[in-house]
Amino acid sequence: MDNDNAIHSTQNLPITQWSEEDRPREKMLIQGKKSLTDSELIAILLRTGIQGASAIELAKAILQHANGQLTELARMEVSDLQSIHKGLGLAKSVTVLAALELGNRMLKENSDNTENIIHSSEDIFRSCASSIIDLPHEEFWAVYLTQRNKISWKQRIGSGGLTQTTVDLRIIFRAALEHNAVSIAVVHNHPSGRLQPSQPDKDLTKRIAEAGKILHIKLLDHLIVGITPNGKHDYFSFADNGLL
């Protein structure tokens, strides 16, 4: 019996009598997608279980491996998922990660469709975080603003390892001049989720601000973004904390 026929055959049965693998699909059809748990949604992506584990059991194991956090799961590679269970194949692993990547792109699309006027550190966070917040390595970006504080350009300045990245001030301000920026903001991620700035972070911020003064290009803020240990997407603002 194919999946569609299986769904129709169980619709007249109490949910307790549905097969475990059909329950998430039936629940979505009857109660709506919002009623499903994270593990049930993942089970739908998996479609079927594997030897010794149903789709629901496998989905729960995947979530447990990611400490129950979808953001942590989205950071994983296909090989990470396949290591959870020897029967978790390439197709299932790719499907789960592809769905999570679509979610990430939806968030970025929403941020790209806003007016992109910067009024606060939160506006900077919303404009940039989705691109770098879940990366396993550090990246440093610059945001270039017009007289009205409208974003005219965003550019990756450097990419590094787990704890640091190289930043060339010449690249930052060359692009600022090319795009006639009146002010800039800079953003980088901490893959560890610890958002407090290090001394090198503070020293770099000071150098950028001083270079900007020479060119009459103001540094509005420096944000450190990351996913905290409890799974929250958060940031540290140098301006909000009186460090600019």
C-alpha positions in Angstrom: 0.0 0.0 0.0 1.4 3.4 -0.9 1.6 6.4 1.5 -1.5 8.2 0.2 -3.6 5.1 0.4 -2.3 4.4 3.9 -3.3 7.9 5.0 -6.9 7.5 3.6 -7.2 4.1 5.2 -6.5 5.4 8.7 -8.7 8.5 8.6 -11.7 6.7 10.2 -9.6 5.1 12.9 -8.8 6.7 16.3 -5.4 8.3 16.4 -4.2 5.6 18.9 -4.8 3.0 16.2 -2.8 4.7 13.5 0.7 3.3 12.7 3.4 5.4 14.4 4.8 6.5 11.1 1.4 7.7 9.8 0.4 9.6 12.9 2.3 12.9 12.1 0.9 13.1 8.6 -2.6 12.3 9.8 -2.3 14.8 12.7 -1.2 17.5 10.2 -4.2 16.8 7.9 -6.7 16.7 10.7 -5.3 19.2 13.2 -3.1 21.5 11.1 0.6 21.9 10.8 0.9 24.1 13.9 -0.2 21.2 16.1 2.9 19.1 15.2 6.0 18.9 17.4 9.5 19.4 16.0 10.1 15.6 16.1 6.8 15.0 14.2 7.7 17.5 11.5 11.1 15.8 11.1 9.4 12.4 11.0 7.3 13.6 8.0 10.5 14.6 6.2 12.0 11.2 6.9 8.8 9.6 5.6 9.7 6.1 6.8 11.7 4.6 9.6 14.7 2.3 9.4 15.3 -1.2 10.8 14.9 -1.1 14.5 13.4 2.5 14.7 10.3 4.1 13.5 10.3 7.5 11.8 9.2 9.2 15.1 11.9 7.4 17.1 14.5 8.3 14.5 13.4 12.0 14.5 13.6 12.1 18.3 17.1 10.7 18.1 18.1 13.3 15.6 16.8 16.1 17.9 18.4 14.6 20.9 21.7 14.6 19.1 21.2 18.4 18.5 20.3 19.0 22.2 16.7 19.6 21.2 17.6 22.7 19.2 16.7 23.2 15.6 19.3 25.9 15.3 22.0 23.4 16.3 20.6 20.8 14.0 20.7 23.4 11.1 24.5 23.7 11.7 25.1 20.1 11.1 26.5 18.5 7.9 25.1 15.4 6.2 27.9 13.3 7.7 26.9 14.5 11.2 23.3 13.2 10.7 24.5 9.9 9.3 26.6 9.3 12.3 23.5 9.3 14.6 22.3 5.9 13.3 23.9 3.5 10.8 20.6 3.2 9.0 20.2 6.9 8.5 21.0 7.2 4.8 22.0 10.0 2.5 18.6 10.8 1.2 17.0 11.2 4.6 19.9 13.3 5.9 19.9 15.6 2.9 16.1 16.0 3.1 16.2 17.2 6.7 19.0 19.6 6.2 17.5 21.0 3.0 14.2 21.8 4.8 16.2 23.6 7.6 18.1 25.6 5.0 14.9 26.7 3.3 13.8 28.0 6.7 17.0 30.0 7.0 16.6 31.4 3.6 13.0 32.4 4.3 14.3 34.4 7.3 16.9 36.1 5.2 14.4 36.8 2.5 12.1 38.5 5.0 14.9 40.7 6.2 16.0 41.6 2.7 12.4 42.7 1.9 12.2 45.3 4.6 12.9 49.0 4.0 16.4 48.5 5.5 16.4 51.8 7.5 18.6 51.5 10.5 17.1 53.0 13.7 18.7 50.8 16.3 21.0 47.9 17.0 18.1 45.5 16.6 17.6 46.8 13.0 21.3 46.0 12.3 20.8 42.5 13.9 17.8 41.8 11.8 19.5 42.8 8.6 22.6 40.7 9.0 22.1 37.9 11.5 20.4 35.3 9.3 23.5 35.2 7.0 26.1 34.4 9.7 24.5 33.6 13.0 24.6 29.8 12.6 28.0 29.4 10.8 30.5 27.1 12.4 33.3 29.7 11.8 33.6 33.4 12.3 32.8 35.9 9.6 33.1 39.7 9.7 30.7 41.9 7.7 30.3 45.6 7.1 27.1 47.4 6.5 27.2 50.7 4.6 24.6 53.4 5.2 23.3 56.5 3.4 22.6 59.9 5.0 19.1 58.6 5.9 20.6 55.5 7.6 19.4 53.3 4.7 21.5 50.3 3.9 23.1 50.8 0.5 25.5 47.8 0.6 26.6 44.9 2.7 29.9 43.1 2.3 31.8 40.2 3.9 35.2 41.6 5.0 36.8 38.4 6.3 36.3 34.8 7.2 38.2 32.8 9.7 38.3 30.0 12.2 36.3 29.1 15.2 37.5 32.0 17.4 38.8 34.7 15.1 38.9 36.2 11.6 41.3 38.6 9.9 39.9 42.1 9.2 41.5 44.5 6.8 40.4 48.1 7.5 41.4 49.1 3.9 38.7 46.7 2.5 36.1 48.2 4.9 36.7 51.8 3.9 37.4 51.3 0.2 33.9 49.9 -0.1 32.6 52.7 2.0 34.0 55.3 -0.4 32.9 53.4 -3.4 29.3 53.3 -2.1 29.3 56.9 -0.8 28.6 55.7 2.7 28.0 58.3 5.4 28.3 55.8 8.2 28.9 52.1 8.7 28.1 49.3 11.1 30.1 46.1 11.5 28.9 42.7 12.5 30.6 39.4 13.3 29.5 36.1 14.8 30.8 34.1 17.7 30.1 30.4 16.9 30.5 29.6 20.6 27.4 31.6 21.5 29.4 33.6 24.1 28.6 37.2 23.0 30.8 39.2 25.4 33.6 41.0 23.3 37.2 39.9 23.7 40.0 42.4 24.1 40.9 42.0 20.4 37.2 42.7 19.5 37.4 46.0 21.5 40.8 46.9 20.0 39.5 46.3 16.4 36.4 48.4 17.1 38.5 51.3 18.3 40.7 51.1 15.2 37.7 51.1 12.9 36.2 54.0 14.7 39.4 56.0 14.5 39.9 55.3 10.8 36.4 56.3 10.1 36.9 59.7 11.8 39.7 60.5 9.4 37.4 59.8 6.5 34.3 61.4 8.1 32.6 58.0 8.0 31.0 57.3 11.4 31.0 53.8 13.0 27.5 53.5 14.3 27.8 50.1 16.0 29.6 46.8 16.2 27.5 43.8 16.8 28.6 40.3 17.9 25.9 37.8 17.0 25.4 34.2 18.0 23.2 31.4 19.2 23.3 31.2 23.0 23.6 27.9 24.8 19.8 28.0 25.4 19.2 28.3 21.6 18.3 32.0 21.5 19.4 34.2 18.6 21.0 37.1 20.3 23.6 39.9 20.0 25.9 42.2 21.9 26.0 45.9 20.8 29.0 48.0 21.4 26.9 51.2 21.1 24.2 50.0 23.5 26.8 49.1 26.1 28.7 52.4 25.9 31.8 51.0 24.1 31.6 53.4 21.2 
